[in-house]
Amino acid sequence: MGRDKALLVINGETFIERIFRKALIWFDRGIISAGSADHENRLKELPFLRESAVETVTDLYEKRGPLGGIVSVLESTDAESFAVISTDVPGADMEVLLRLYDERERLGVKAACLELEGHVEPLIAAYGRTALPDFKRALEEGNNKIRAALREDDIAVIRADNRDVANAFANINTPKEYEGLC
C-alpha cells in the first residue's frame, strides 16, 4: 500500500486507535508492536494512545515481520495469553477475538486462529506464552512465518460463522479497499 496502515484514518480516528479503543473494552491490557523506534514514537503521538494505558514495544527482531513483533511483545510481558489483531483490520470484532482467546485456553493449545473464507489468519488469533519457544526457534532458523512455527495440533482453527464476521475482519491492503471505507 505504501503507507503506514496503522495511521490511516476512518471516521476521524486512525486504524490503530479504532482497534485499541474497541479492544480495551474487552481486554485488560493493550500492547502495540512497532517495527522501529521511529514508528513507536509516531504511534505515541496519537491522542488516544497518549491518553490510554496502551503500551508500545519496539520490535527486537528487525525486518522479521509480525512474528518478530509477537516475540518482542512476549519477551516484554509476563502475560500467559494474549490476542493478536493486525492493524489493517479496523473493523475487527472484539467479541470474536475474545472467543479465540477463550477457546485457546479451554482447549489448552498454543494458538487459536480465525478461519475466514477458507484461509487461516495468524494475525487474528490468540496465543499462549507456551508458543514462545517455537516462535523463537523459527526466528533463529530464519523462518518468519507464524503458522510454520507451530505444529498443526498446536493450533485450534475457529471458522468465522457468518458473512458479517468475515466482513468485520476484512483486511485493508490496497488504496482502493481503503477508499471503499471512507
KAVEN-V862590 format. One record per run of one state. SS is the DSSP state (H for helix, E for strand, - for the rest). FROM is the first residue (numbers start at 1). TO is the last residue. Records with the same first field share a line. If there is no record, write none. Layout:
SS=FROM-TO / FROM-TO
//
This chain:
-=1-4 / 8-8 / 11-12 / 27-30 / 35-36 / 45-46 / 52-54 / 59-64 / 77-80 / 86-93 / 108-110 / 117-118 / 141-145 / 150-151 / 160-162 / 169-174 / 182-182
H=5-7 / 15-26 / 37-44 / 47-51 / 65-76 / 94-107 / 129-140 / 146-149 / 152-154 / 163-168 / 175-181
E=9-10 / 13-14 / 31-34 / 55-58 / 81-85 / 111-116 / 119-128 / 155-159
//
